Amino acid sequence: MVTILDTTKEAPKRVRHPEKAHRPDTEIKRKPEWIRVKAPTSKGYLDTRKIVKDNNLVTVCEEAGCPNIGECWDKKHATFMIMGEICTRACAFCNVITGRPNALDPQEPTNVARAVAEMGLNHVVITSVDRDDLADGGAQHFVDVIRAIRAATPATTIEILTPDFLRKPGALEAVVAAKPDVFNHNLETVPSNYLTVRPGARYFHSIRLLQRVKELDPTMFTKSGIMVGLGETRNEVLQLMDDLRVADVDFLTIGQYLQPTRKHHEVMDFVTPEQFKSYETTAYSKGFLMVSASPLTRSSHHAGDDFARLRAARDAKMAVAAG
């Protein structure tokens, strides 16, 4: 009798969040009715998915597990995540892979521009992982992507959602000089949560970054977003709004935090639609040109329609000021 030993071993599965692997599990609370969404199955969704894959691109829609992916991709709206899928930060809320990133893909700007053209986008959102390993934090890559899109589809308006470029002198200035239409940088949460939720970032650095954009180019729209349900108080959210208005930020988004896995920060509270409406009303009273506040609001959800409304709101404000 011959015994055959199978010595073939499967490649070890990559741990998506090695820094969270040994944390105790936290409870994943049942979502209320107002947050549940249908699984994506439409033809539009599948067509968008094919364009993304054919151009070897990464989207934050997939990597962050966005609940709006079915709706957005059905309409051929996608947020491209440049500089790879591996982030150098380890935020407690985020489902993007943590680790040592790969080298930048020099073809990525061309591939993004091609996908934007194929999808016929009037407005595109470009975000990225944090790249603390790069001398400029990836600023030049943002510039290259913006320029490639401008060359391929000049009429497309461009919104960027950037990392904080912490300790990267000159990085912000280079990106602003490339003239995106909207500069978005998310605060994510109130300052008291930073040590546990966003430990690699600094709240007042992010506020200053947004303020600096306006100093460099007063005509550029600025935008920031937060999640609620992370244990913040209402007064902390209102103070954050004031901080953003001091920095002259135009557009605020507020959405419900949803826990990706048991190893991530737990949801402390599901904020009701009525509470979101109250935040929206208060934010408008503080002077924001645009506010999007709802359980399923995300930074790039309805970004194209919101940009049109943002521009109209500024035109109306300027017309009133002119008398």
RAZIBEL-V990552 format. One record per run of one state. SS is the DSSP state (h for helix, s for strand, l for the rest). FROM is the first residue (numbers start at 1). TO is the last residue. Records with the same first field share a line. If there is no record, write none. Layout:
SS->FROM-TO ; FROM-TO
This chain:
l->1-17 ; 21-32 ; 36-42 ; 55-58 ; 64-68 ; 75-78 ; 83-85 ; 88-96 ; 99-107 ; 120-122 ; 129-138 ; 153-156 ; 162-170 ; 178-181 ; 185-187 ; 189-190 ; 198-202 ; 217-220 ; 229-233 ; 247-250 ; 257-272 ; 286-289 ; 294-302 ; 322-323
h->18-20 ; 33-35 ; 43-54 ; 60-63 ; 69-74 ; 108-119 ; 139-152 ; 171-177 ; 191-197 ; 203-216 ; 234-246 ; 273-285 ; 303-321
s->59-59 ; 79-82 ; 86-87 ; 97-98 ; 123-128 ; 157-161 ; 182-184 ; 188-188 ; 221-228 ; 251-256 ; 290-293
